[in-house]
Amino acid sequence: MSTGSDLHVVLGAGGAVGGAVVDELVARGRRVRAVNRNGVPTAPDGVEVHRGDVTTADGAAAACAGGAVVYHCAAPAYTRWASEFPPMTDAIRRGAAAAGAKLVFADNLYMYGPVSAPMTEDMPYAAGFPKGRVRAGMARSLLAAHEAGELRVALGRASDYYGPRGVNSTVGETVFGAAVQGKVARWVGPLDQPHSFSYLPDFAKGLVVLGEDARADGHAWHIPTAEPVTGRQFLDMLFAELGSPGRSAAVGRTLQRVLGLVNPTVRALGETWYQRDRPFVVDAGRFTETFGPLPATSHAEAIAATVAWFRGARA
């Protein structure tokens, strides 16, 4: 860690995860630098805004300079993960190491591949599809850098997220965005399978815990979530918050394939269909046992806050 530094650097601060991390750090009274390629026009007062491209070695080094903890929340477009994510992460790793900073990576669950039980951190990286292999490769590379003494690293993993700013998730524009406008909320996959969802502010709290606690170093962690819910339960809570029955439809595998013929993002969802057609549940027991309880926001409260944000974004 940088000698005498108290600066927390958030990369990808203009996105949903990065924005939530900035908010959490500000709420804790930390000194924050918010980094984004296009700047962060709505950064909270007192936050240092840095406009930079962390896909380059020089850009990543400049963004991380002087930081004590760097939160890697940046990501390329979903359809460009395979080609762009690993070199971006390599540049960020080098930039954080040059700054003497600890690196916290906002990770997901793709590396495990299809599962038949609640996911734990010691599951093998069994993903056979491109995005899953990319996630597995980045995780291995970052943890190897930690083991080699290049820098301190911790990985925080979330499931599908929702919350304020969460427009690009599977329940973002197609569910919340549509529902608040009175349109059909389209749920990807069957409506009857239990699924863990990560609320963005909860995920951000977990990442900051990892950033500020040395016990996190050298490991991957599942950030606690509220209880798993089915699509039907989630939609029922959403429409109850909206105060109307609403309209919804499940996007099945056949329709996903058809839509994918013209939409690359929808087409890519076929790789992770196993996350839709069976239980997809996170076990965060290791995090709780190590750091103590991190109470997850109830789905009802989280859905209410998300609805309010989507309404405000369209006001």
C-alpha positions as CSV (number, residue, x, y, z in Angstrom):
1,M,0.0,0.0,0.0
2,S,1.2,3.5,-0.8
3,T,3.1,4.9,2.2
4,G,1.0,7.5,3.9
5,S,-1.7,7.4,1.2
6,D,-5.4,7.4,2.2
7,L,-6.7,7.7,-1.4
8,H,-9.3,5.3,-2.8
9,V,-9.3,5.1,-6.6
10,V,-12.4,3.9,-8.4
11,L,-11.9,2.8,-12.0
12,G,-15.1,2.7,-14.1
13,A,-16.7,5.2,-11.8
14,G,-19.2,6.2,-14.4
15,G,-20.7,2.8,-14.5
16,A,-23.2,1.1,-12.2
17,V,-20.8,-0.8,-9.9
18,G,-18.1,1.9,-9.9
19,G,-20.7,4.6,-9.1
20,A,-22.0,2.5,-6.2
21,V,-18.5,2.1,-4.8
22,V,-17.9,5.9,-5.0
23,D,-21.1,6.5,-3.1
24,E,-20.1,3.9,-0.4
25,L,-16.6,5.4,0.0
26,V,-18.0,8.9,0.3
27,A,-20.5,7.8,2.9
28,R,-17.6,6.4,4.9
29,G,-15.7,9.7,4.7
30,R,-12.9,8.4,2.5
31,R,-10.9,10.5,0.1
32,V,-11.9,9.3,-3.4
33,R,-10.7,9.7,-7.0
34,A,-13.4,8.7,-9.5
35,V,-11.9,7.6,-12.9
36,N,-13.8,7.2,-16.1
37,R,-12.9,7.6,-19.8
38,N,-15.6,10.2,-20.3
39,G,-15.3,11.8,-16.8
40,V,-18.0,11.5,-14.1
41,P,-20.3,14.6,-14.4
42,T,-22.4,13.6,-11.4
43,A,-19.7,12.8,-8.9
44,P,-20.5,13.7,-5.3
45,D,-18.9,16.9,-3.8
46,G,-15.4,16.5,-2.7
47,V,-14.6,13.6,-5.1
48,E,-11.6,14.1,-7.4
49,V,-12.6,13.4,-10.9
50,H,-10.0,12.0,-13.3
51,R,-10.8,11.5,-17.0
52,G,-8.6,8.8,-18.4
53,D,-8.3,5.6,-20.5
54,V,-7.3,2.7,-18.3
55,T,-7.0,0.4,-21.2
56,T,-3.5,1.8,-21.8
57,A,-0.5,1.3,-19.6
58,D,0.1,5.1,-19.3
59,G,-3.6,5.8,-18.7
60,A,-3.9,3.1,-16.0
61,A,-0.7,4.3,-14.3
62,A,-1.9,7.9,-14.2
63,A,-5.3,6.9,-12.9
64,C,-3.8,4.7,-10.1
65,A,-1.0,7.1,-9.1
66,G,-1.0,7.9,-5.4
67,G,-3.7,5.5,-4.5
68,A,-3.8,3.2,-1.5
69,V,-6.6,1.0,-2.8
70,V,-7.7,0.7,-6.4
71,Y,-11.2,-0.7,-7.2
72,H,-11.3,-2.2,-10.7
73,C,-14.9,-1.7,-11.7
74,A,-14.2,-0.9,-15.4
75,A,-15.3,-3.2,-18.2
76,P,-15.5,-3.2,-21.9
77,A,-18.8,-3.7,-23.8
78,Y,-20.3,-7.2,-23.0
79,T,-19.7,-8.4,-26.6
80,R,-16.0,-7.4,-26.5
81,W,-15.0,-9.1,-23.2
82,A,-12.9,-11.8,-24.9
83,S,-10.7,-9.4,-26.8
84,E,-10.6,-6.3,-24.6
85,F,-11.1,-7.4,-20.9
86,P,-7.8,-9.2,-20.3
87,P,-5.5,-6.5,-21.7
88,M,-7.4,-3.8,-19.8
89,T,-7.1,-5.8,-16.5
90,D,-3.4,-6.4,-17.2
91,A,-2.8,-2.6,-17.6
92,I,-4.7,-1.9,-14.4
93,R,-2.8,-4.5,-12.5
94,R,0.5,-2.9,-13.6
95,G,-0.8,0.6,-12.8
96,A,-1.9,-0.4,-9.3
97,A,1.4,-2.2,-8.7
98,A,3.4,0.8,-9.8
99,A,1.4,2.9,-7.3
100,G,2.0,0.4,-4.5
101,A,-1.7,0.1,-4.2
102,K,-4.0,-2.8,-3.2
103,L,-6.2,-3.9,-6.1
104,V,-9.9,-5.0,-5.5
105,F,-11.5,-6.5,-8.6
106,A,-15.3,-6.4,-9.1
107,D,-15.8,-9.9,-10.4
108,N,-18.7,-12.1,-11.2
109,L,-19.6,-15.8,-11.2
110,Y,-19.0,-16.8,-14.8
111,M,-15.8,-18.8,-14.2
112,Y,-17.7,-21.6,-12.4
113,G,-19.7,-22.6,-15.5
114,P,-22.9,-24.7,-15.0
115,V,-23.5,-25.7,-11.4
116,S,-25.8,-28.1,-9.5
117,A,-25.4,-26.7,-6.0
118,P,-25.0,-23.3,-4.3
119,M,-21.7,-21.7,-5.5
120,T,-18.8,-21.4,-3.1
121,E,-15.4,-19.9,-3.7
122,D,-13.6,-23.3,-3.8
123,M,-15.6,-24.6,-6.8
124,P,-13.4,-25.4,-9.9
125,Y,-13.3,-22.9,-12.8
126,A,-15.2,-25.2,-15.1
127,A,-16.6,-22.6,-17.6
128,G,-16.1,-23.7,-21.2
129,F,-17.5,-20.7,-23.0
130,P,-15.5,-17.6,-24.0
131,K,-16.7,-15.1,-21.4
132,G,-16.4,-17.7,-18.6
133,R,-12.8,-18.6,-19.7
134,V,-11.9,-14.9,-19.7
135,R,-13.2,-14.4,-16.2
136,A,-11.3,-17.5,-15.0
137,G,-8.1,-16.3,-16.7
138,M,-8.3,-12.8,-15.2
139,A,-8.9,-14.2,-11.7
140,R,-6.0,-16.6,-12.0
141,S,-3.7,-13.9,-13.3
142,L,-4.6,-11.5,-10.5
143,L,-4.2,-14.0,-7.7
144,A,-0.9,-15.2,-9.2
145,A,0.3,-11.6,-9.1
146,H,-0.6,-11.5,-5.5
147,E,1.2,-14.7,-4.8
148,A,4.3,-13.4,-6.6
149,G,4.4,-10.4,-4.4
150,E,3.7,-7.9,-7.2
151,L,0.8,-6.3,-5.4
152,R,-2.0,-7.1,-2.9
153,V,-5.2,-8.4,-4.6
154,A,-8.7,-9.3,-3.5
155,L,-11.6,-10.4,-5.7
156,G,-15.2,-9.6,-4.9
157,R,-17.9,-11.6,-6.8
158,A,-21.5,-10.7,-7.4
159,S,-24.4,-12.4,-9.2
160,D,-26.7,-10.5,-11.6
161,Y,-27.0,-7.1,-10.1
162,Y,-29.8,-4.5,-9.9
163,G,-30.1,-1.1,-8.3
164,P,-29.6,2.6,-9.1
165,R,-27.7,3.0,-12.4
166,G,-28.1,-0.6,-13.2
167,V,-29.4,-0.2,-16.7
168,N,-27.3,-2.9,-18.4
169,S,-28.1,-5.9,-16.3
170,T,-30.5,-8.6,-17.2
171,V,-33.2,-6.9,-15.0
172,G,-32.2,-3.4,-16.0
173,E,-33.9,-1.7,-18.9
174,T,-35.8,-4.8,-20.0
175,V,-37.4,-5.2,-16.6
176,F,-37.2,-2.1,-14.4
177,G,-36.9,0.3,-17.4
178,A,-39.9,-1.2,-19.2
179,A,-42.1,-1.6,-16.1
180,V,-41.8,2.0,-14.9
181,Q,-43.0,3.1,-18.4
182,G,-45.9,0.7,-18.4
183,K,-44.4,-1.6,-21.0
184,V,-43.9,-5.4,-20.9
185,A,-41.2,-6.4,-18.5
186,R,-39.3,-9.2,-20.2
187,W,-37.7,-11.7,-17.9
188,V,-34.8,-13.7,-19.4
189,G,-35.4,-17.4,-18.7
190,P,-38.1,-19.4,-16.8
191,L,-40.0,-17.7,-14.1
192,D,-39.8,-20.6,-11.6
193,Q,-36.1,-21.0,-10.9
194,P,-34.5,-19.5,-7.7
195,H,-31.8,-17.0,-8.5
196,S,-29.4,-14.9,-6.4
197,F,-29.4,-11.2,-7.2
198,S,-26.9,-8.7,-6.0
199,Y,-28.1,-5.2,-5.0
200,L,-25.5,-2.7,-6.2
201,P,-25.1,-0.8,-2.9
202,D,-24.7,-4.1,-1.0
203,F,-22.0,-5.2,-3.5
204,A,-20.2,-1.9,-3.1
205,K,-20.2,-2.3,0.7
206,G,-18.7,-5.7,0.3
207,L,-16.0,-4.5,-2.1
208,V,-15.0,-1.7,0.3
209,V,-14.8,-4.2,3.1
210,L,-12.3,-6.2,1.0
211,G,-10.4,-3.0,0.2
212,E,-9.9,-2.1,3.8
213,D,-9.3,-5.5,5.5
214,A,-6.0,-7.3,5.0
215,R,-7.7,-10.6,5.6
216,A,-9.2,-10.3,2.2
217,D,-5.8,-10.3,0.4
218,G,-5.0,-13.1,-1.9
219,H,-8.6,-14.6,-2.1
220,A,-11.8,-14.4,-4.0
221,W,-15.0,-13.7,-2.0
222,H,-18.7,-14.0,-2.7
223,I,-20.4,-10.8,-1.4
224,P,-23.5,-11.5,0.6
225,T,-26.9,-11.1,-1.1
226,A,-30.5,-11.3,-0.1
227,E,-32.3,-14.6,-0.3
228,P,-32.7,-16.2,-3.8
229,V,-36.0,-15.4,-5.5
230,T,-37.7,-16.7,-8.6
231,G,-38.5,-14.5,-11.5
232,R,-42.2,-14.6,-10.6
233,Q,-41.5,-13.5,-7.0
234,F,-39.2,-10.7,-8.3
235,L,-41.8,-9.4,-10.7
236,D,-44.6,-9.6,-8.1
237,M,-42.5,-7.4,-5.8
238,L,-41.8,-5.0,-8.6
239,F,-45.4,-4.6,-9.6
240,A,-46.5,-4.3,-6.0
241,E,-44.0,-1.4,-5.6
242,L,-45.4,0.2,-8.8
243,G,-48.9,-0.2,-7.4
244,S,-50.3,-1.9,-10.5
245,P,-50.5,-5.5,-11.9
246,G,-48.2,-4.6,-14.7
247,R,-47.4,-6.8,-17.8
248,S,-44.6,-9.3,-18.0
249,A,-43.3,-12.1,-20.3
250,A,-40.6,-14.7,-20.0
251,V,-38.0,-14.9,-22.8
252,G,-37.5,-18.6,-23.5
253,R,-34.6,-20.2,-25.1
254,T,-36.2,-20.3,-28.6
255,L,-37.1,-16.6,-28.5
256,Q,-33.6,-15.8,-27.2
257,R,-32.0,-17.6,-30.2
258,V,-34.3,-15.7,-32.6
259,L,-33.6,-12.3,-31.1
260,G,-29.9,-13.2,-31.0
261,L,-29.9,-13.3,-34.8
262,V,-30.1,-9.5,-34.9
263,N,-28.9,-8.5,-31.4
264,P,-25.3,-9.6,-30.4
265,T,-25.9,-9.0,-26.7
266,V,-29.0,-11.2,-26.6
267,R,-27.1,-13.8,-28.7
268,A,-24.4,-13.8,-26.0
269,L,-26.9,-14.7,-23.3
270,G,-27.0,-18.2,-24.8
271,E,-23.6,-18.9,-23.3
272,T,-25.0,-18.5,-19.8
273,W,-28.5,-20.0,-20.2
274,Y,-27.6,-22.4,-17.4
275,Q,-27.9,-19.5,-15.1
276,R,-31.6,-19.2,-16.1
277,D,-33.0,-22.8,-16.5
278,R,-31.9,-24.1,-13.0
279,P,-31.2,-22.8,-9.5
280,F,-28.4,-20.2,-9.5
281,V,-27.6,-19.5,-5.9
282,V,-24.7,-17.9,-4.2
283,D,-23.2,-19.1,-0.9
284,A,-21.4,-16.2,0.9
285,G,-20.8,-18.0,4.1
286,R,-17.0,-17.6,3.9
287,F,-17.3,-13.8,3.7
288,T,-19.6,-13.7,6.8
289,E,-17.5,-16.0,8.8
290,T,-14.4,-13.9,8.1
291,F,-15.6,-10.4,8.2
292,G,-18.8,-10.7,10.2
293,P,-22.4,-10.0,9.0
294,L,-22.9,-7.7,6.1
295,P,-26.7,-7.5,6.2
296,A,-28.2,-7.5,2.7
297,T,-30.9,-5.1,1.8
298,S,-34.3,-6.8,1.4
299,H,-35.5,-7.3,-2.1
300,A,-38.6,-5.2,-1.3
301,E,-36.5,-2.2,-0.1
302,A,-33.9,-2.6,-2.9
303,I,-36.6,-2.8,-5.6
304,A,-38.3,0.3,-4.2
305,A,-35.0,2.2,-4.4
306,T,-34.4,0.9,-7.9
307,V,-37.8,1.9,-9.1
308,A,-37.3,5.4,-7.7
309,W,-34.0,5.7,-9.6
310,F,-35.5,4.6,-12.9
311,R,-38.4,7.0,-12.5
312,G,-36.1,9.8,-11.7
313,A,-33.8,9.0,-14.7
314,R,-36.8,9.5,-16.9
315,A,-38.2,12.6,-15.3
